[in-house]
Amino acid sequence: MKLKVTSLALLGMMFVTPVLAAIQTVSLSVPGMFCASCPFIVQAAIGDVVGVQSVETDLESRTAIVVYDDEITTLDDIIFATTAVGYEAFLIEENGGS
């Protein structure tokens, strides 16, 4: 009987959704944003990444705050999107769950 309970418990654990995936909020430095259209270009590029939930860019501080689902996309994908449109981006801080 003990073997059956243990086997059932292990089987049940195999179908549990991972708890580690979460919504992440990161702040990115985007030093190449200089003109009024730059933040819109960066925001559009990041916003097109599947899994990104929101993007706020700021020309004055040359930053982008991104909220994304780390089960769907990665920080590397987001940074690649900015680089692909001509703007290097660097992680400032990672806030974890939002």
N, CA, C and O of each residue as an XYZ file, in Angstrom:
392
protein
N       0.826     -1.186      0.000
C       0.000      0.000      0.000
C       0.874      1.254      0.000
O       0.579      2.209     -0.719
N       1.939      1.264      0.792
C       2.824      2.419      0.865
C       3.455      2.695     -0.501
O       3.630      3.853     -0.879
N       3.790      1.658     -1.229
C       4.385      1.806     -2.548
C       3.401      2.460     -3.511
O       3.804      3.282     -4.335
N       2.127      2.114     -3.424
C       1.123      2.702     -4.314
C       0.958      4.193     -4.037
O       0.858      4.985     -4.974
N       0.928      4.582     -2.782
C       0.762      5.989     -2.428
C       1.956      6.792     -2.929
O       1.779      7.872     -3.493
N       3.155      6.286     -2.735
C       4.359      6.971     -3.184
C       4.373      7.086     -4.701
O       4.722      8.140     -5.233
N       4.008      6.046     -5.392
C       3.967      6.062     -6.856
C       2.953      7.076     -7.354
O       3.223      7.798     -8.313
N       1.798      7.140     -6.721
C       0.780      8.102     -7.121
C       1.245      9.526     -6.860
O       0.977     10.421     -7.662
N       1.928      9.743     -5.764
C       2.435     11.075     -5.440
C       3.467     11.517     -6.476
O       3.447     12.667     -6.915
N       4.351     10.632     -6.862
C       5.357     10.947     -7.878
C       4.709     11.207     -9.223
O       5.114     12.120     -9.943
N       3.716     10.422     -9.563
C       3.016     10.608    -10.819
C       2.313     11.970    -10.838
O       2.347     12.674    -11.848
N       1.692     12.331     -9.745
C       1.018     13.626     -9.639
C       1.982     14.782     -9.759
O       1.630     15.805    -10.347
N       3.181     14.662     -9.226
C       4.179     15.723     -9.280
C       4.650     15.972    -10.709
O       5.085     17.077    -11.035
N       4.568     14.963    -11.553
C       5.012     15.113    -12.932
C       4.100     16.054    -13.720
O       4.526     16.638    -14.717
N       2.859     16.204    -13.283
C       1.901     17.003    -14.024
C       1.643     18.367    -13.397
O       0.751     19.093    -13.836
N       2.404     18.713    -12.392
C       2.254     20.005    -11.739
C       2.964     21.058    -12.587
O       4.085     20.837    -13.044
N       2.313     22.202    -12.796
C       2.913     23.298    -13.548
C       4.071     23.879    -12.747
O       3.956     24.063    -11.535
N       5.191     24.170    -13.420
C       6.327     24.743    -12.696
C       5.945     26.053    -12.016
O       5.258     26.886    -12.608
N       6.380     26.230    -10.796
C       6.059     27.409    -10.020
C       7.083     28.517    -10.257
O       6.829     29.671     -9.912
N       8.216     28.191    -10.830
C       9.292     29.155    -10.978
C       9.027     30.197    -12.066
O       9.572     31.300    -12.004
N       8.200     29.866    -13.057
C       7.904     30.826    -14.112
C       7.061     31.951    -13.531
O       6.146     31.711    -12.743
N       7.376     33.175    -13.926
C       6.658     34.312    -13.360
C       6.751     35.508    -14.288
O       7.540     35.537    -15.232
N       5.929     36.480    -13.991
C       6.011     37.755    -14.679
C       7.225     38.490    -14.119
O       7.387     38.618    -12.905
N       8.062     38.964    -15.013
C       9.288     39.664    -14.626
C       9.200     41.129    -15.043
O       8.597     41.456    -16.065
N       9.795     41.994    -14.255
C       9.920     43.408    -14.608
C      11.401     43.751    -14.608
O      12.104     43.518    -13.625
N      11.867     44.309    -15.723
C      13.281     44.701    -15.820
C      13.388     46.141    -16.287
O      12.530     46.646    -17.012
N      14.435     46.773    -15.866
C      14.771     48.121    -16.335
C      15.992     47.999    -17.225
O      17.002     47.407    -16.846
N      15.881     48.570    -18.414
C      16.970     48.521    -19.375
C      17.491     49.918    -19.639
O      16.716     50.866    -19.762
N      18.789     50.042    -19.726
C      19.416     51.271    -20.191
C      19.508     51.169    -21.707
O      19.993     50.172    -22.242
N      19.039     52.209    -22.395
C      19.117     52.254    -23.853
C      19.800     53.577    -24.219
O      19.135     54.542    -24.594
N      21.133     53.612    -24.106
C      21.860     54.875    -24.230
C      21.778     55.525    -25.608
O      22.067     56.715    -25.734
N      21.402     54.796    -26.624
C      21.341     55.351    -27.975
C      20.085     56.129    -28.285
O      19.948     56.641    -29.397
N      19.150     56.241    -27.337
C      17.925     57.011    -27.585
C      18.232     58.499    -27.414
O      18.473     58.966    -26.300
N      18.222     59.239    -28.523
C      18.533     60.667    -28.468
C      17.422     61.556    -29.005
O      17.230     62.664    -28.503
N      16.687     61.100    -30.010
C      15.682     61.965    -30.631
C      14.278     61.578    -30.164
O      14.096     60.564    -29.490
N      13.309     62.381    -30.522
C      11.930     62.165    -30.061
C      11.323     60.864    -30.565
O      10.434     60.315    -29.914
N      11.777     60.357    -31.703
C      11.198     59.122    -32.236
C      11.866     57.857    -31.680
O      11.296     56.770    -31.771
N      13.042     57.988    -31.119
C      13.773     56.816    -30.605
C      12.963     55.981    -29.607
O      12.901     54.762    -29.762
N      12.341     56.587    -28.591
C      11.591     55.770    -27.637
C      10.456     54.978    -28.285
O      10.146     53.865    -27.860
N       9.840     55.557    -29.313
C       8.752     54.867    -29.999
C       9.268     53.665    -30.786
O       8.607     52.628    -30.848
N      10.439     53.805    -31.382
C      11.049     52.702    -32.125
C      11.414     51.566    -31.171
O      11.127     50.401    -31.448
N      12.043     51.908    -30.055
C      12.429     50.905    -29.056
C      11.184     50.239    -28.463
O      11.142     49.018    -28.312
N      10.184     51.037    -28.132
C       8.957     50.499    -27.547
C       8.269     49.537    -28.518
O       7.791     48.481    -28.106
N       8.217     49.888    -29.779
C       7.584     49.020    -30.774
C       8.359     47.715    -30.936
O       7.761     46.644    -31.035
N       9.686     47.803    -30.964
C      10.504     46.601    -31.135
C      10.326     45.639    -29.963
O      10.146     44.437    -30.158
N      10.378     46.170    -28.757
C      10.206     45.327    -27.572
C       8.778     44.819    -27.484
O       8.553     43.661    -27.130
N       7.820     45.661    -27.800
C       6.422     45.273    -27.738
C       6.057     44.165    -28.703
O       5.082     43.448    -28.479
N       6.825     44.010    -29.774
C       6.578     42.944    -30.752
C       7.081     41.582    -30.293
O       6.760     40.569    -30.914
N       7.858     41.538    -29.226
C       8.369     40.265    -28.717
C       7.224     39.517    -28.020
O       6.608     40.029    -27.086
N       6.959     38.311    -28.491
C       5.898     37.503    -27.893
C       6.242     37.238    -26.430
O       7.349     36.795    -26.121
N       5.307     37.505    -25.540
C       5.531     37.316    -24.111
C       5.717     38.622    -23.355
O       5.622     38.649    -22.128
N       5.983     39.711    -24.082
C       6.110     41.021    -23.444
C       4.709     41.550    -23.184
O       3.871     41.593    -24.085
N       4.468     41.947    -21.954
C       3.146     42.442    -21.578
C       3.038     43.956    -21.644
O       1.987     44.489    -21.999
N       4.114     44.651    -21.305
C       4.095     46.104    -21.405
C       5.515     46.652    -21.501
O       6.481     46.031    -21.056
N       5.603     47.841    -22.100
C       6.891     48.524    -22.251
C       6.658     50.008    -22.018
O       5.733     50.596    -22.577
N       7.493     50.603    -21.198
C       7.488     52.051    -21.007
C       8.888     52.551    -21.292
O       9.853     52.123    -20.660
N       8.993     53.460    -22.247
C      10.300     54.040    -22.556
C      10.327     55.493    -22.102
O       9.294     56.160    -22.040
N      11.531     55.969    -21.784
C      11.692     57.344    -21.338
C      12.924     57.927    -21.997
O      14.043     57.462    -21.778
N      12.706     58.956    -22.813
C      13.814     59.585    -23.537
C      14.791     60.277    -22.599
O      16.004     60.173    -22.778
N      14.275     60.978    -21.605
C      15.140     61.751    -20.706
C      16.141     60.860    -19.963
O      17.324     61.187    -19.871
N      15.659     59.743    -19.441
C      16.553     58.840    -18.700
C      17.164     57.767    -19.596
O      18.030     57.005    -19.166
N      16.702     57.715    -20.850
C      17.164     56.706    -21.822
C      17.002     55.287    -21.265
O      17.935     54.484    -21.255
N      15.796     55.020    -20.808
C      15.504     53.712    -20.221
C      14.230     53.113    -20.809
O      13.416     53.800    -21.426
N      14.092     51.827    -20.596
C      12.867     51.108    -20.936
C      12.558     50.178    -19.767
O      13.428     49.450    -19.288
N      11.318     50.215    -19.321
C      10.867     49.293    -18.286
C       9.959     48.283    -18.965
O       8.960     48.640    -19.589
N      10.321     47.024    -18.833
C       9.641     45.960    -19.563
C       9.057     44.945    -18.586
O       9.727     44.501    -17.654
N       7.802     44.590    -18.816
C       7.134     43.537    -18.048
C       6.896     42.391    -19.026
O       6.271     42.569    -20.072
N       7.407     41.203    -18.665
C       7.288     40.066    -19.577
C       7.096     38.762    -18.816
O       7.392     38.664    -17.626
N       6.599     37.776    -19.529
C       6.391     36.438    -18.978
C       7.618     35.606    -19.310
O       7.872     35.305    -20.476
N       8.380     35.235    -18.290
C       9.625     34.501    -18.534
C       9.402     33.045    -18.934
O      10.360     32.322    -19.211
N       8.158     32.617    -18.965
C       7.855     31.287    -19.472
C       7.719     31.322    -20.993
O       7.800     30.290    -21.659
N       7.509     32.529    -21.534
C       7.303     32.687    -22.971
C       8.523     33.276    -23.662
O       8.860     32.863    -24.772
N       9.187     34.230    -23.029
C      10.333     34.887    -23.647
C      11.448     35.083    -22.628
O      11.283     34.805    -21.440
N      12.576     35.562    -23.113
C      13.736     35.769    -22.241
C      14.231     37.208    -22.353
O      13.885     37.930    -23.288
N      15.025     37.598    -21.407
C      15.656     38.905    -21.445
C      16.542     39.024    -22.685
O      16.607     40.090    -23.297
N      17.212     37.959    -23.052
C      18.052     37.972    -24.256
C      17.224     38.264    -25.504
O      17.677     38.990    -26.389
N      16.020     37.709    -25.585
C      15.142     37.979    -26.731
C      14.760     39.456    -26.788
O      14.713     40.054    -27.863
N      14.493     40.028    -25.637
C      14.098     41.441    -25.563
C      15.258     42.339    -25.974
O      15.080     43.275    -26.754
N      16.438     42.056    -25.453
C      17.618     42.846    -25.810
C      17.956     42.666    -27.289
O      18.379     43.621    -27.941
N      17.781     41.478    -27.822
C      18.018     41.245    -29.246
C      17.083     42.116    -30.093
O      17.491     42.650    -31.124
N      15.830     42.254    -29.653
C      14.859     43.059    -30.402
C      15.303     44.514    -30.505
O      15.142     45.133    -31.556
N      15.861     45.070    -29.426
C      16.322     46.458    -29.482
C      17.565     46.576    -30.362
O      17.708     47.531    -31.125
N      18.449     45.610    -30.249
C      19.666     45.608    -31.057
C      19.330     45.502    -32.545
O      19.986     46.122    -33.382
N      18.313     44.719    -32.862
C      17.916     44.516    -34.254
C      17.418     45.807    -34.911
O      17.494     45.945    -36.131
N      16.909     46.751    -34.114
C      16.461     48.035    -34.675
C      17.484     49.143    -34.436
O      17.198     50.319    -34.662
N      18.682     48.761    -33.977
C      19.782     49.710    -33.886
C      20.050     50.332    -32.530
O      20.785     51.315    -32.438
N      19.462     49.775    -31.466
C      19.652     50.334    -30.129
C      20.159     49.266    -29.172
O      19.443     48.314    -28.860
N      21.385     49.422    -28.710
C      21.893     48.508    -27.691
C      21.136     48.746    -26.390
O      20.753     49.874    -26.080
N      20.925     47.679    -25.640
C      20.241     47.793    -24.350
C      21.008     46.974    -23.324
O      21.585     45.933    -23.637
N      21.002     47.469    -22.096
C      21.724     46.814    -21.009
C      20.824     46.737    -19.783
O      20.085     47.677    -19.489
N      20.886     45.626    -19.077
C      20.086     45.434    -17.874
C      20.546     46.389    -16.778
O      21.735     46.467    -16.472
N      19.603     47.111    -16.192
C      19.889     47.965    -15.037
C      19.565     47.203    -13.772
O      20.391     47.099    -12.865
N      18.334     46.662    -13.718
C      17.934     45.898    -12.546
C      16.815     44.952    -12.920
O      16.071     45.187    -13.873
N      16.709     43.895    -12.168
C      15.643     42.920    -12.379
C      14.829     42.877    -11.095
O      15.366     42.621    -10.017
N      13.536     43.128    -11.214
C      12.675     43.234    -10.043
C      11.916     41.964     -9.731
O      11.178     41.917     -8.748
N      12.078     40.921    -10.551
C      11.363     39.681    -10.298
C       9.884     39.826    -10.557
O       9.481     40.523    -11.489
N       9.059     39.173     -9.739
C       7.609     39.222     -9.929
C       7.094     40.635     -9.846
O       7.645     41.472     -9.132
N       6.016     40.899    -10.593
C       5.531     42.265    -10.643
C       4.295     42.484     -9.846
O       3.779     43.600     -9.802
